[in-house]
């Protein structure tokens, strides 16, 4: 019988000690749901009434329901974030925000994404100590998310958009997305790459559909009603998704003085060269990817029209749908480090050879598909690399994943900030449309391509380090 069809049985005592609970969680994850564990309190006796069957791992309705819920959150939160380039173009041309610089307007989107990445490590520490608060916090985060969009629709100054569509939406989005990080290792082990790819494909699908939808809403309704409509859509879809964000393992119950420390002890991965090399790769990838995602719509609008910008952004984001599923599945079968090398190297070359020479929409479309697919698919490698860092301590996987988001959050700010400065400088003296790196994008393109190639070179070091560790 395939292990995905089996269930676990555990005996629950009234209250488990911290050490016993953590040991049970570790055994349940590392043995892929095939063992039988006991949580006994001192002097307590267990009986048939305390026996609970766990849902199957790597398959079954509860596991795929979790994937569907994660997909919907990814679709509505990250899919919306990937379309900020459309909002940026609208805000830049809107007389209401005419006094704001391009960098300031870009800060709305970059701040939101950076917070969603950066806060995950704090959420990991907090919910590691208070796991019983995870489910209630999702409903509070949903309320904050909806309110942030509704209040942003009344903004009259750019700083209000930064605080509401940027800061508040980012905080709430991070809370709503966090269960994917902490619960995915409970539901999937052997098929984790595939499940991750499907969930992450939500942002790619949203990135394909939403640019056209948002562009149409902005043109017909203005940004105020666009944000209000989106708030209602988030309320309904994410509210339903929260109902499917259920843990596979019982939520630990702690007595007053038994809760774990806020910062987990013995985080040995911080001394691992593999973790830091992966962090460098993450920074290089992120600075390149989010710089391109933020300015590719602007480039399309310069050489063509606003509608073309929506098409390019849709192709850029949607190509990640297929690549995330495929690359996630490949990580279940092949060494992930060499997948990192290939995807970032080809992406970097596409920046230099395609975007740099793009004077027509056809070339730009080809670049959007190749770069968007490979660099978007790169995100599906994360869970596999995280489990590699955890090694013999699988219980630390969620903490490592959260920590890996910190450098990503920093890079989300630094990359687009540098790109914005380079683009503003390039606009001051743009070259003719027939030159390499035309319309003032040359230095920005060199920056984005160099970061991608640098990620590829560091990925080679990751492959070498893994090989030596295994040997």
Order of alpha helices (4+ residues) and beta strands (2+ residues): beta-alpha-beta-beta-alpha-alpha-alpha-alpha-alpha-alpha-alpha-alpha-alpha-alpha-alpha-alpha-alpha-alpha-alpha
